[in-house]
Amino acid sequence: MKILVAEDEPMLLKTIELKLKKEGYEIITTIDGREAVAKIETEDPDMVITDIMMPYVSGLEIVAIVRKKAGKKIPIIMLSAMEQEKVVMEAFELGADDYITKPFSLNELAIRVKRLMSQFQRNNPG
């Protein structure tokens, strides 16, 4: 399983990468939204985890791009320090599957990733 993680905070990106690799996932990391969009097209990830506030292309724009352009529906988890209901609602309306407020537990993230992956595999066999 390949997961693209888009996060502009280098230390957080590295800790997420290490945790999810330890859980057995292949991780593709990007530090800005433009790079994330390019890697989504070239790497064909099984899941996207993205911060909302990203340079060049926001996490919300990434969700919209994945949902409009991707031939298959893949799970998307949003990360954000913002607890604004409006932003959370917009993320879900665009097609995000889960939302985690920073700071968060890496164990919680790993559990949510595993749960979403198994849900999507059940709902989209083959």
MOPAC internal coordinates of N, CA, C and O (Angstrom, degrees):
PM7 1SCF
backbone

  N    0.0000 0     0.00 0     0.00 0    0    0    0
  C    1.4583 1     0.00 0     0.00 0    1    0    0
  C    1.5266 1   110.37 1     0.00 0    2    1    0
  O    1.2310 1   121.15 1   -51.52 1    3    2    1
  N    1.3151 1   115.40 1   128.48 1    3    2    1
  C    1.4574 1   122.13 1  -176.64 1    5    3    2
  C    1.5325 1   109.70 1  -107.65 1    6    5    3
  O    1.2310 1   120.87 1   -54.14 1    7    6    5
  N    1.3411 1   115.95 1   125.86 1    7    6    5
  C    1.4637 1   121.27 1  -179.77 1    9    7    6
  C    1.5189 1   109.52 1  -119.30 1   10    9    7
  O    1.2310 1   120.67 1   -51.18 1   11   10    9
  N    1.3383 1   116.32 1   128.82 1   11   10    9
  C    1.4548 1   121.20 1   173.35 1   13   11   10
  C    1.5225 1   108.04 1   -93.56 1   14   13   11
  O    1.2310 1   120.46 1   -53.78 1   15   14   13
  N    1.3321 1   116.72 1   126.22 1   15   14   13
  C    1.4619 1   121.90 1   177.95 1   17   15   14
  C    1.5203 1   107.82 1  -114.59 1   18   17   15
  O    1.2310 1   120.84 1   -60.70 1   19   18   17
  N    1.3368 1   116.01 1   119.30 1   19   18   17
  C    1.4645 1   122.39 1   178.65 1   21   19   18
  C    1.5239 1   108.28 1  -111.37 1   22   21   19
  O    1.2310 1   120.81 1   -69.28 1   23   22   21
  N    1.3303 1   116.05 1   110.72 1   23   22   21
  C    1.4699 1   121.65 1  -176.51 1   25   23   22
  C    1.5241 1   107.33 1  -151.40 1   26   25   23
  O    1.2310 1   120.53 1   -52.67 1   27   26   25
  N    1.3598 1   116.59 1   127.33 1   27   26   25
  C    1.4583 1   119.66 1  -176.31 1   29   27   26
  C    1.5255 1   114.11 1   -87.95 1   30   29   27
  O    1.2310 1   119.68 1   177.48 1   31   30   29
  N    1.3189 1   118.22 1    -2.52 1   31   30   29
  C    1.4641 1   122.30 1   176.81 1   33   31   30
  C    1.5371 1   107.03 1   -95.80 1   34   33   31
  O    1.2310 1   119.72 1   -74.56 1   35   34   33
  N    1.3594 1   118.14 1   105.44 1   35   34   33
  C    1.4692 1   121.67 1  -171.91 1   37   35   34
  C    1.5334 1   115.53 1   -54.43 1   38   37   35
  O    1.2310 1   119.58 1   137.32 1   39   38   37
  N    1.3252 1   118.41 1   -42.68 1   39   38   37
  C    1.4694 1   120.07 1  -178.68 1   41   39   38
  C    1.5265 1   111.68 1   -65.99 1   42   41   39
  O    1.2310 1   120.60 1   138.09 1   43   42   41
  N    1.3262 1   116.45 1   -41.91 1   43   42   41
  C    1.4641 1   120.05 1   178.58 1   45   43   42
  C    1.5308 1   110.00 1   -66.09 1   46   45   43
  O    1.2310 1   120.48 1   137.92 1   47   46   45
  N    1.3226 1   116.69 1   -42.08 1   47   46   45
  C    1.4624 1   121.10 1   178.33 1   49   47   46
  C    1.5279 1   110.40 1   -57.77 1   50   49   47
  O    1.2310 1   120.49 1   134.42 1   51   50   49
  N    1.3239 1   116.67 1   -45.58 1   51   50   49
  C    1.4639 1   121.13 1  -178.82 1   53   51   50
  C    1.5327 1   111.18 1   -64.92 1   54   53   51
  O    1.2310 1   120.11 1   137.76 1   55   54   53
  N    1.3396 1   117.39 1   -42.24 1   55   54   53
  C    1.4723 1   119.25 1  -178.89 1   57   55   54
  C    1.5255 1   111.09 1   -67.67 1   58   57   55
  O    1.2310 1   120.08 1   141.71 1   59   58   57
  N    1.3338 1   117.45 1   -38.29 1   59   58   57
  C    1.4721 1   120.33 1   176.15 1   61   59   58
  C    1.5249 1   109.28 1   -63.85 1   62   61   59
  O    1.2310 1   120.60 1   134.81 1   63   62   61
  N    1.3293 1   116.45 1   -45.19 1   63   62   61
  C    1.4699 1   121.12 1  -179.98 1   65   63   62
  C    1.5330 1   110.69 1   -57.73 1   66   65   63
  O    1.2310 1   120.51 1   131.21 1   67   66   65
  N    1.3280 1   116.63 1   -48.79 1   67   66   65
  C    1.4681 1   120.43 1  -178.31 1   69   67   66
  C    1.5247 1   111.68 1   -63.22 1   70   69   67
  O    1.2310 1   120.31 1   136.93 1   71   70   69
  N    1.3346 1   117.01 1   -43.07 1   71   70   69
  C    1.4617 1   120.67 1  -179.35 1   73   71   70
  C    1.5321 1   111.06 1   -63.03 1   74   73   71
  O    1.2310 1   120.23 1   132.47 1   75   74   73
  N    1.3183 1   117.16 1   -47.53 1   75   74   73
  C    1.4612 1   119.88 1  -176.70 1   77   75   74
  C    1.5351 1   112.03 1   -71.87 1   78   77   75
  O    1.2310 1   119.93 1   148.63 1   79   78   77
  N    1.3355 1   117.75 1   -31.37 1   79   78   77
  C    1.4705 1   119.87 1   174.14 1   81   79   78
  C    1.5268 1   109.53 1   -64.26 1   82   81   79
  O    1.2310 1   121.08 1   139.31 1   83   82   81
  N    1.3289 1   115.53 1   -40.69 1   83   82   81
  C    1.4666 1   121.22 1   178.46 1   85   83   82
  C    1.5297 1   110.64 1   -62.20 1   86   85   83
  O    1.2310 1   120.62 1   150.65 1   87   86   85
  N    1.3370 1   116.42 1   -29.35 1   87   86   85
  C    1.4686 1   121.81 1   178.77 1   89   87   86
  C    1.5331 1   111.35 1   -81.81 1   90   89   87
  O    1.2310 1   120.33 1   176.19 1   91   90   89
  N    1.3458 1   116.98 1    -3.81 1   91   90   89
  C    1.4584 1   120.05 1   174.87 1   93   91   90
  C    1.5177 1   116.11 1   101.76 1   94   93   91
  O    1.2310 1   120.21 1  -171.58 1   95   94   93
  N    1.3244 1   117.21 1     8.42 1   95   94   93
  C    1.4682 1   120.31 1  -179.08 1   97   95   94
  C    1.5239 1   110.91 1   -94.22 1   98   97   95
  O    1.2310 1   121.08 1   -28.84 1   99   98   97
  N    1.3362 1   115.54 1   151.16 1   99   98   97
  C    1.4605 1   121.55 1   170.59 1  101   99   98
  C    1.5223 1   105.85 1   -86.59 1  102  101   99
  O    1.2310 1   119.95 1   -50.96 1  103  102  101
  N    1.3284 1   117.70 1   129.04 1  103  102  101
  C    1.4678 1   121.00 1  -174.11 1  105  103  102
  C    1.5242 1   111.09 1  -116.15 1  106  105  103
  O    1.2310 1   121.29 1   -47.21 1  107  106  105
  N    1.3300 1   115.15 1   132.79 1  107  106  105
  C    1.4614 1   123.27 1   173.69 1  109  107  106
  C    1.5261 1   104.45 1  -112.39 1  110  109  107
  O    1.2310 1   119.65 1   -54.85 1  111  110  109
  N    1.3329 1   118.28 1   125.15 1  111  110  109
  C    1.4563 1   119.83 1  -178.31 1  113  111  110
  C    1.5256 1   110.93 1  -111.12 1  114  113  111
  O    1.2310 1   121.59 1   -34.02 1  115  114  113
  N    1.3460 1   114.57 1   145.98 1  115  114  113
  C    1.4585 1   121.04 1   175.23 1  117  115  114
  C    1.5249 1   107.84 1  -140.70 1  118  117  115
  O    1.2310 1   120.89 1   -31.85 1  119  118  117
  N    1.3390 1   115.90 1   148.15 1  119  118  117
  C    1.4588 1   119.36 1  -177.41 1  121  119  118
  C    1.5326 1   113.36 1  -107.38 1  122  121  119
  O    1.2310 1   120.25 1  -179.63 1  123  122  121
  N    1.3271 1   117.13 1     0.37 1  123  122  121
  C    1.4708 1   118.54 1   174.09 1  125  123  122
  C    1.5274 1   109.74 1  -150.31 1  126  125  123
  O    1.2310 1   121.30 1   -17.19 1  127  126  125
  N    1.3066 1   115.12 1   162.81 1  127  126  125
  C    1.4556 1   121.06 1  -174.45 1  129  127  126
  C    1.5172 1   114.65 1   -65.42 1  130  129  127
  O    1.2310 1   120.88 1   144.08 1  131  130  129
  N    1.3270 1   115.92 1   -35.92 1  131  130  129
  C    1.4688 1   119.78 1  -179.99 1  133  131  130
  C    1.5352 1   109.90 1   -63.22 1  134  133  131
  O    1.2310 1   120.80 1   134.70 1  135  134  133
  N    1.3225 1   116.08 1   -45.30 1  135  134  133
  C    1.4623 1   121.31 1   178.42 1  137  135  134
  C    1.5378 1   110.16 1   -64.19 1  138  137  135
  O    1.2310 1   120.59 1   141.67 1  139  138  137
  N    1.3359 1   116.47 1   -38.33 1  139  138  137
  C    1.4688 1   120.83 1   179.03 1  141  139  138
  C    1.5238 1   111.00 1   -60.62 1  142  141  139
  O    1.2310 1   120.38 1   133.36 1  143  142  141
  N    1.3206 1   116.87 1   -46.64 1  143  142  141
  C    1.4698 1   121.13 1  -179.55 1  145  143  142
  C    1.5339 1   110.18 1   -60.71 1  146  145  143
  O    1.2310 1   120.35 1   136.86 1  147  146  145
  N    1.3263 1   116.93 1   -43.14 1  147  146  145
  C    1.4710 1   120.89 1   179.40 1  149  147  146
  C    1.5302 1   110.44 1   -63.11 1  150  149  147
  O    1.2310 1   120.23 1   135.72 1  151  150  149
  N    1.3304 1   117.16 1   -44.28 1  151  150  149
  C    1.4764 1   120.40 1  -178.16 1  153  151  150
  C    1.5283 1   111.74 1   -70.21 1  154  153  151
  O    1.2310 1   119.93 1   148.98 1  155  154  153
  N    1.3250 1   117.74 1   -31.02 1  155  154  153
  C    1.4670 1   120.13 1   177.05 1  157  155  154
  C    1.5315 1   108.80 1   -61.51 1  158  157  155
  O    1.2310 1   120.80 1   139.52 1  159  158  157
  N    1.3300 1   116.08 1   -40.48 1  159  158  157
  C    1.4637 1   120.61 1  -179.71 1  161  159  158
  C    1.5238 1   112.73 1   -72.30 1  162  161  159
  O    1.2310 1   120.01 1   142.63 1  163  162  161
  N    1.3406 1   117.59 1   -37.37 1  163  162  161
  C    1.4704 1   119.70 1  -175.85 1  165  163  162
  C    1.5259 1   113.47 1   -89.22 1  166  165  163
  O    1.2310 1   119.90 1   147.85 1  167  166  165
  N    1.3214 1   117.81 1   -32.15 1  167  166  165
  C    1.4699 1   121.27 1  -173.71 1  169  167  166
  C    1.5331 1   114.11 1   -95.83 1  170  169  167
  O    1.2310 1   119.81 1   161.61 1  171  170  169
  N    1.3372 1   117.97 1   -18.39 1  171  170  169
  C    1.4614 1   122.50 1   179.75 1  173  171  170
  C    1.5414 1   112.47 1    50.77 1  174  173  171
  O    1.2310 1   120.20 1  -117.93 1  175  174  173
  N    1.3478 1   117.22 1    62.07 1  175  174  173
  C    1.4680 1   119.62 1  -177.55 1  177  175  174
  C    1.5319 1   113.13 1   -69.29 1  178  177  175
  O    1.2310 1   121.19 1   -20.77 1  179  178  177
  N    1.3385 1   115.33 1   159.23 1  179  178  177
  C    1.4641 1   121.66 1   177.09 1  181  179  178
  C    1.5255 1   111.61 1   -87.67 1  182  181  179
  O    1.2310 1   120.46 1   166.46 1  183  182  181
  N    1.3378 1   116.73 1   -13.54 1  183  182  181
  C    1.4631 1   122.63 1   178.94 1  185  183  182
  C    1.5252 1   108.26 1  -158.04 1  186  185  183
  O    1.2310 1   121.11 1   -27.58 1  187  186  185
  N    1.3512 1   115.48 1   152.42 1  187  186  185
  C    1.4584 1   121.51 1   174.62 1  189  187  186
  C    1.5220 1   108.06 1  -124.31 1  190  189  187
  O    1.2310 1   121.05 1   -48.32 1  191  190  189
  N    1.3303 1   115.59 1   131.68 1  191  190  189
  C    1.4640 1   122.21 1   171.31 1  193  191  190
  C    1.5146 1   104.82 1  -118.58 1  194  193  191
  O    1.2310 1   120.37 1   -58.98 1  195  194  193
  N    1.3411 1   116.90 1   121.02 1  195  194  193
  C    1.4622 1   119.48 1  -176.51 1  197  195  194
  C    1.5197 1   112.43 1  -137.17 1  198  197  195
  O    1.2310 1   121.74 1   -38.19 1  199  198  197
  N    1.3215 1   114.27 1   141.81 1  199  198  197
  C    1.4571 1   121.59 1   171.37 1  201  199  198
  C    1.5307 1   106.41 1   -72.61 1  202  201  199
  O    1.2310 1   120.15 1   -29.22 1  203  202  201
  N    1.3223 1   117.33 1   150.78 1  203  202  201
  C    1.4678 1   119.44 1   178.00 1  205  203  202
  C    1.5280 1   110.68 1   -75.39 1  206  205  203
  O    1.2310 1   120.65 1   133.61 1  207  206  205
  N    1.3319 1   116.36 1   -46.39 1  207  206  205
  C    1.4658 1   120.69 1  -177.60 1  209  207  206
  C    1.5271 1   109.60 1   -89.04 1  210  209  207
  O    1.2310 1   121.19 1   -82.04 1  211  210  209
  N    1.3454 1   115.33 1    97.96 1  211  210  209
  C    1.4602 1   121.16 1  -178.49 1  213  211  210
  C    1.5240 1   109.80 1  -125.94 1  214  213  211
  O    1.2310 1   119.91 1   -31.22 1  215  214  213
  N    1.3443 1   117.77 1   148.78 1  215  214  213
  C    1.4660 1   119.56 1   174.94 1  217  215  214
  C    1.5359 1   111.60 1   -65.96 1  218  217  215
  O    1.2310 1   120.86 1   -31.75 1  219  218  217
  N    1.3252 1   115.96 1   148.25 1  219  218  217
  C    1.4755 1   125.93 1   175.54 1  221  219  218
  C    1.5246 1   114.60 1    70.79 1  222  221  219
  O    1.2310 1   119.84 1   122.04 1  223  222  221
  N    1.3406 1   117.90 1   -57.96 1  223  222  221
  C    1.4607 1   121.96 1   179.78 1  225  223  222
  C    1.5264 1   106.30 1  -130.89 1  226  225  223
  O    1.2310 1   120.12 1   -55.07 1  227  226  225
  N    1.3344 1   117.37 1   124.93 1  227  226  225
  C    1.4705 1   120.01 1  -177.09 1  229  227  226
  C    1.5256 1   111.47 1   -74.84 1  230  229  227
  O    1.2310 1   121.42 1   -16.33 1  231  230  229
  N    1.3285 1   114.89 1   163.67 1  231  230  229
  C    1.4563 1   120.38 1   176.04 1  233  231  230
  C    1.5197 1   111.83 1   -59.68 1  234  233  231
  O    1.2310 1   120.48 1   144.30 1  235  234  233
  N    1.3356 1   116.69 1   -35.70 1  235  234  233
  C    1.4674 1   120.22 1   178.12 1  237  235  234
  C    1.5320 1   110.19 1   -64.12 1  238  237  235
  O    1.2310 1   120.67 1   138.89 1  239  238  237
  N    1.3335 1   116.32 1   -41.11 1  239  238  237
  C    1.4716 1   120.24 1   177.78 1  241  239  238
  C    1.5270 1   110.49 1   -65.74 1  242  241  239
  O    1.2310 1   120.24 1   143.61 1  243  242  241
  N    1.3279 1   117.14 1   -36.39 1  243  242  241
  C    1.4669 1   120.95 1   177.89 1  245  243  242
  C    1.5274 1   109.70 1   -61.54 1  246  245  243
  O    1.2310 1   120.43 1   135.47 1  247  246  245
  N    1.3323 1   116.78 1   -44.53 1  247  246  245
  C    1.4720 1   120.67 1   178.34 1  249  247  246
  C    1.5274 1   109.59 1   -58.72 1  250  249  247
  O    1.2310 1   120.56 1   131.76 1  251  250  249
  N    1.3203 1   116.54 1   -48.24 1  251  250  249
  C    1.4680 1   120.72 1  -178.92 1  253  251  250
  C    1.5269 1   111.22 1   -60.37 1  254  253  251
  O    1.2310 1   120.22 1   137.77 1  255  254  253
  N    1.3178 1   117.19 1   -42.23 1  255  254  253
  C    1.4636 1   121.52 1  -179.75 1  257  255  254
  C    1.5211 1   110.53 1   -64.73 1  258  257  255
  O    1.2310 1   120.22 1   133.55 1  259  258  257
  N    1.3427 1   117.18 1   -46.45 1  259  258  257
  C    1.4699 1   120.74 1  -179.67 1  261  259  258
  C    1.5319 1   110.04 1   -60.98 1  262  261  259
  O    1.2310 1   120.28 1   135.36 1  263  262  261
  N    1.3126 1   117.06 1   -44.64 1  263  262  261
  C    1.4609 1   120.50 1  -176.60 1  265  263  262
  C    1.5272 1   111.98 1   -68.98 1  266  265  263
  O    1.2310 1   119.75 1   147.36 1  267  266  265
  N    1.3389 1   118.09 1   -32.64 1  267  266  265
  C    1.4632 1   120.60 1  -178.70 1  269  267  266
  C    1.5191 1   112.55 1   -84.36 1  270  269  267
  O    1.2310 1   120.15 1   141.33 1  271  270  269
  N    1.3460 1   117.32 1   -38.67 1  271  270  269
  C    1.4585 1   120.64 1  -172.03 1  273  271  270
  C    1.5259 1   114.30 1   -98.03 1  274  273  271
  O    1.2310 1   120.27 1   148.30 1  275  274  273
  N    1.3186 1   117.09 1   -31.70 1  275  274  273
  C    1.4727 1   119.15 1  -174.76 1  277  275  274
  C    1.5203 1   110.21 1   -67.37 1  278  277  275
  O    1.2310 1   121.07 1   -47.31 1  279  278  277
  N    1.3199 1   115.56 1   132.69 1  279  278  277
  C    1.4577 1   120.04 1   179.04 1  281  279  278
  C    1.5187 1   112.55 1   -70.41 1  282  281  279
  O    1.2310 1   120.50 1   158.47 1  283  282  281
  N    1.3318 1   116.65 1   -21.53 1  283  282  281
  C    1.4549 1   119.69 1   179.34 1  285  283  282
  C    1.5208 1   109.56 1  -124.67 1  286  285  283
  O    1.2310 1   121.15 1   -26.67 1  287  286  285
  N    1.2848 1   115.41 1   153.33 1  287  286  285
  C    1.4625 1   120.43 1   179.70 1  289  287  286
  C    1.5264 1   107.80 1   -85.61 1  290  289  287
  O    1.2310 1   120.99 1   -61.72 1  291  290  289
  N    1.3307 1   115.71 1   118.28 1  291  290  289
  C    1.4604 1   120.21 1   178.13 1  293  291  290
  C    1.5224 1   109.07 1  -116.39 1  294  293  291
  O    1.2310 1   119.90 1   -29.59 1  295  294  293
  N    1.3293 1   117.79 1   150.41 1  295  294  293
  C    1.4576 1   119.82 1  -179.55 1  297  295  294
  C    1.5241 1   111.95 1   -68.19 1  298  297  295
  O    1.2310 1   121.25 1   -37.18 1  299  298  297
  N    1.3346 1   115.22 1   142.82 1  299  298  297
  C    1.4573 1   121.90 1   178.58 1  301  299  298
  C    1.5265 1   108.57 1  -129.11 1  302  301  299
  O    1.2310 1   121.10 1   -53.42 1  303  302  301
  N    1.3401 1   115.50 1   126.58 1  303  302  301
  C    1.4614 1   121.55 1   174.64 1  305  303  302
  C    1.5171 1   107.81 1  -111.45 1  306  305  303
  O    1.2310 1   120.72 1   -50.94 1  307  306  305
  N    1.3256 1   116.22 1   129.06 1  307  306  305
  C    1.4600 1   122.33 1   178.09 1  309  307  306
  C    1.5229 1   109.36 1   -96.19 1  310  309  307
  O    1.2310 1   120.55 1   -38.91 1  311  310  309
  N    1.3356 1   116.55 1   141.09 1  311  310  309
  C    1.4570 1   123.10 1   174.73 1  313  311  310
  C    1.5172 1   107.42 1  -119.57 1  314  313  311
  O    1.2310 1   120.36 1   -42.97 1  315  314  313
  N    1.3316 1   116.91 1   137.03 1  315  314  313
  C    1.4545 1   118.33 1   176.57 1  317  315  314
  C    1.5111 1   112.37 1  -164.91 1  318  317  315
  O    1.2310 1   121.63 1   -33.68 1  319  318  317
  N    1.3210 1   114.48 1   146.32 1  319  318  317
  C    1.4616 1   120.50 1   173.86 1  321  319  318
  C    1.5252 1   109.50 1   -81.83 1  322  321  319
  O    1.2310 1   120.68 1   166.24 1  323  322  321
  N    1.3083 1   116.30 1   -13.76 1  323  322  321
  C    1.4581 1   120.39 1  -179.34 1  325  323  322
  C    1.5250 1   110.31 1   -78.19 1  326  325  323
  O    1.2310 1   120.89 1   -49.53 1  327  326  325
  N    1.3055 1   115.90 1   130.47 1  327  326  325
  C    1.4601 1   119.99 1   177.67 1  329  327  326
  C    1.5268 1   110.30 1  -108.88 1  330  329  327
  O    1.2310 1   120.96 1  -152.49 1  331  330  329
  N    1.3152 1   115.77 1    27.51 1  331  330  329
  C    1.4514 1   119.60 1  -178.31 1  333  331  330
  C    1.5177 1   109.80 1   -78.17 1  334  333  331
  O    1.2310 1   120.92 1   -57.65 1  335  334  333
  N    1.3170 1   115.85 1   122.35 1  335  334  333
  C    1.4592 1   120.98 1  -178.12 1  337  335  334
  C    1.5208 1   111.82 1   -56.12 1  338  337  335
  O    1.2310 1   120.27 1   141.04 1  339  338  337
  N    1.3334 1   117.09 1   -38.96 1  339  338  337
  C    1.4628 1   121.46 1  -178.57 1  341  339  338
  C    1.5307 1   111.08 1   -59.15 1  342  341  339
  O    1.2310 1   120.19 1   136.11 1  343  342  341
  N    1.3252 1   117.24 1   -43.89 1  343  342  341
  C    1.4646 1   121.81 1  -178.92 1  345  343  342
  C    1.5302 1   110.31 1   -68.07 1  346  345  343
  O    1.2310 1   120.58 1   138.37 1  347  346  345
  N    1.3338 1   116.50 1   -41.63 1  347  346  345
  C    1.4650 1   120.92 1   178.31 1  349  347  346
  C    1.5242 1   109.90 1   -61.63 1  350  349  347
  O    1.2310 1   120.57 1   134.66 1  351  350  349
  N    1.3211 1   116.52 1   -45.34 1  351  350  349
  C    1.4685 1   120.88 1  -179.97 1  353  351  350
  C    1.5307 1   110.48 1   -62.68 1  354  353  351
  O    1.2310 1   120.44 1   138.51 1  355  354  353
  N    1.3284 1   116.76 1   -41.49 1  355  354  353
  C    1.4663 1   120.34 1   178.92 1  357  355  354
  C    1.5317 1   110.57 1   -62.63 1  358  357  355
  O    1.2310 1   120.52 1   138.74 1  359  358  357
  N    1.3389 1   116.61 1   -41.26 1  359  358  357
  C    1.4752 1   120.65 1   178.58 1  361  359  358
  C    1.5251 1   110.39 1   -59.52 1  362  361  359
  O    1.2310 1   120.30 1   134.51 1  363  362  361
  N    1.3286 1   117.03 1   -45.49 1  363  362  361
  C    1.4633 1   120.32 1   179.81 1  365  363  362
  C    1.5283 1   111.65 1   -68.21 1  366  365  363
  O    1.2310 1   120.11 1   140.63 1  367  366  365
  N    1.3359 1   117.39 1   -39.37 1  367  366  365
  C    1.4660 1   120.75 1   178.87 1  369  367  366
  C    1.5355 1   111.34 1   -62.91 1  370  369  367
  O    1.2310 1   120.68 1   146.29 1  371  370  369
  N    1.3253 1   116.31 1   -33.71 1  371  370  369
  C    1.4707 1   120.47 1   179.22 1  373  371  370
  C    1.5272 1   111.81 1   -76.09 1  374  373  371
  O    1.2310 1   120.50 1   163.29 1  375  374  373
  N    1.3358 1   116.66 1   -16.71 1  375  374  373
  C    1.4588 1   118.99 1   176.98 1  377  375  374
  C    1.5133 1   116.36 1   121.43 1  378  377  375
  O    1.2310 1   119.58 1  -170.58 1  379  378  377
  N    1.3358 1   118.40 1     9.42 1  379  378  377
  C    1.4697 1   119.95 1   175.90 1  381  379  378
  C    1.5257 1   108.58 1   -64.81 1  382  381  379
  O    1.2310 1   120.70 1   -32.59 1  383  382  381
  N    1.3177 1   116.27 1   147.41 1  383  382  381
  C    1.4653 1   121.03 1  -178.41 1  385  383  382
  C    1.5176 1   113.07 1   -99.56 1  386  385  383
  O    1.2310 1   120.21 1   156.59 1  387  386  385
  N    1.3314 1   117.20 1   -23.41 1  387  386  385
  C    1.4540 1   120.62 1  -179.75 1  389  387  386
  C    1.5152 1   107.99 1  -154.04 1  390  389  387
  O    1.2310 1   120.71 1   -17.43 1  391  390  389
  N    1.3375 1   116.26 1   162.57 1  391  390  389
  C    1.4556 1   122.53 1  -175.75 1  393  391  390
  C    1.5153 1   107.83 1  -145.08 1  394  393  391
  O    1.2310 1   120.19 1   -54.08 1  395  394  393
  N    1.3185 1   117.24 1   125.92 1  395  394  393
  C    1.4620 1   121.54 1   179.53 1  397  395  394
  C    1.5218 1   108.15 1  -122.86 1  398  397  395
  O    1.2310 1   121.07 1   -50.50 1  399  398  397
  N    1.3369 1   115.56 1   129.50 1  399  398  397
  C    1.4607 1   121.54 1   179.53 1  401  399  398
  C    1.5236 1   109.84 1   -88.27 1  402  401  399
  O    1.2310 1   120.94 1   -46.94 1  403  402  401
  N    1.3291 1   115.80 1   133.06 1  403  402  401
  C    1.4632 1   121.79 1   176.08 1  405  403  402
  C    1.5213 1   109.08 1   -78.70 1  406  405  403
  O    1.2310 1   119.17 1   -33.62 1  407  406  405
  N    1.3074 1   119.19 1   146.38 1  407  406  405
  C    1.4619 1   126.90 1    -6.72 1  409  407  406
  C    1.5312 1   110.45 1   -74.27 1  410  409  407
  O    1.2310 1   120.49 1   -26.71 1  411  410  409
  N    1.3299 1   116.66 1   153.29 1  411  410  409
  C    1.4638 1   120.95 1  -178.99 1  413  411  410
  C    1.5183 1   109.71 1  -137.16 1  414  413  411
  O    1.2310 1   121.02 1   -15.85 1  415  414  413
  N    1.3076 1   115.65 1   164.15 1  415  414  413
  C    1.4548 1   122.35 1   177.53 1  417  415  414
  C    1.5293 1   109.13 1   -83.21 1  418  417  415
  O    1.2310 1   120.47 1   -46.67 1  419  418  417
  N    1.3254 1   116.70 1   133.33 1  419  418  417
  C    1.4652 1   120.14 1   177.16 1  421  419  418
  C    1.5228 1   110.61 1   -63.76 1  422  421  419
  O    1.2310 1   120.28 1   147.44 1  423  422  421
  N    1.3270 1   117.07 1   -32.56 1  423  422  421
  C    1.4679 1   120.21 1   176.91 1  425  423  422
  C    1.5229 1   110.64 1   -65.41 1  426  425  423
  O    1.2310 1   120.56 1   139.52 1  427  426  425
  N    1.3356 1   116.53 1   -40.48 1  427  426  425
  C    1.4672 1   119.83 1   177.34 1  429  427  426
  C    1.5249 1   110.13 1   -62.74 1  430  429  427
  O    1.2310 1   120.22 1   136.45 1  431  430  429
  N    1.3290 1   117.18 1   -43.55 1  431  430  429
  C    1.4609 1   120.79 1   178.32 1  433  431  430
  C    1.5369 1   110.11 1   -59.28 1  434  433  431
  O    1.2310 1   120.34 1   133.86 1  435  434  433
  N    1.3290 1   116.96 1   -46.14 1  435  434  433
  C    1.4676 1   121.10 1  -179.04 1  437  435  434
  C    1.5287 1   110.93 1   -60.41 1  438  437  435
  O    1.2310 1   120.31 1   139.30 1  439  438  437
  N    1.3239 1   117.01 1   -40.70 1  439  438  437
  C    1.4676 1   121.09 1   179.20 1  441  439  438
  C    1.5274 1   110.64 1   -66.17 1  442  441  439
  O    1.2310 1   120.40 1   136.91 1  443  442  441
  N    1.3174 1   116.85 1   -43.09 1  443  442  441
  C    1.4721 1   120.17 1   179.10 1  445  443  442
  C    1.5272 1   111.39 1   -64.81 1  446  445  443
  O    1.2310 1   120.31 1   140.98 1  447  446  445
  N    1.3337 1   117.02 1   -39.02 1  447  446  445
  C    1.4647 1   121.58 1   177.58 1  449  447  446
  C    1.5297 1   109.24 1   -61.22 1  450  449  447
  O    1.2310 1   120.57 1   131.05 1  451  450  449
  N    1.3179 1   116.52 1   -48.95 1  451  450  449
  C    1.4698 1   121.19 1  -178.32 1  453  451  450
  C    1.5297 1   110.95 1   -61.43 1  454  453  451
  O    1.2310 1   120.60 1   136.23 1  455  454  453
  N    1.3326 1   116.46 1   -43.77 1  455  454  453
  C    1.4616 1   121.41 1  -179.51 1  457  455  454
  C    1.5271 1   110.92 1   -63.49 1  458  457  455
  O    1.2310 1   120.18 1   132.91 1  459  458  457
  N    1.3214 1   117.26 1   -47.09 1  459  458  457
  C    1.4676 1   120.61 1  -179.88 1  461  459  458
  C    1.5268 1   111.92 1   -64.77 1  462  461  459
  O    1.2310 1   120.56 1   138.36 1  463  462  461
  N    1.3185 1   116.54 1   -41.64 1  463  462  461
  C    1.4720 1   120.22 1   178.80 1  465  463  462
  C    1.5320 1   110.29 1   -59.83 1  466  465  463
  O    1.2310 1   120.19 1   134.00 1  467  466  465
  N    1.3307 1   117.24 1   -46.00 1  467  466  465
  C    1.4672 1   118.87 1  -178.14 1  469  467  466
  C    1.5275 1   111.15 1   -69.11 1  470  469  467
  O    1.2310 1   119.86 1   144.58 1  471  470  469
  N    1.3347 1   117.88 1   -35.42 1  471  470  469
  C    1.4728 1   121.06 1   175.80 1  473  471  470
  C    1.5270 1   110.32 1   -61.02 1  474  473  471
  O    1.2310 1   120.42 1   133.74 1  475  474  473
  N    1.3215 1   116.81 1   -46.26 1  475  474  473
  C    1.4593 1   120.57 1  -177.34 1  477  475  474
  C    1.5142 1   111.25 1   -68.65 1  478  477  475
  O    1.2310 1   119.69 1   144.85 1  479  478  477
  N    1.3246 1   118.20 1   -35.15 1  479  478  477
  C    1.4595 1   120.44 1   178.08 1  481  479  478
  C    1.5193 1   110.80 1   -66.87 1  482  481  479
  O    1.2310 1   120.33 1   141.90 1  483  482  481
  N    1.3338 1   116.98 1   -38.10 1  483  482  481
  C    1.4686 1   120.83 1   177.07 1  485  483  482
  C    1.5158 1   111.00 1   -66.52 1  486  485  483
  O    1.2310 1   120.46 1   137.70 1  487  486  485
  N    1.3286 1   116.72 1   -42.30 1  487  486  485
  C    1.4606 1   121.48 1  -175.48 1  489  487  486
  C    1.5278 1   113.55 1   -81.53 1  490  489  487
  O    1.2310 1   120.18 1   162.27 1  491  490  489
  N    1.3204 1   117.27 1   -17.73 1  491  490  489
  C    1.4677 1   121.65 1  -177.99 1  493  491  490
  C    1.5233 1   110.22 1  -133.35 1  494  493  491
  O    1.2310 1   119.88 1  -115.75 1  495  494  493
  N    1.3229 1   117.83 1    64.25 1  495  494  493
  C    1.4729 1   119.21 1  -177.71 1  497  495  494
  C    1.5250 1   112.06 1   -65.15 1  498  497  495
  O    1.2310 1   122.01 1   -32.53 1  499  498  497
  N    1.3622 1   113.76 1   147.47 1  499  498  497
  C    1.4601 1   119.22 1   177.76 1  501  499  498
  C    1.4620 1   109.55 1    78.37 1  502  501  499
  O    1.2310 1   120.10 1   180.00 1  503  502  501

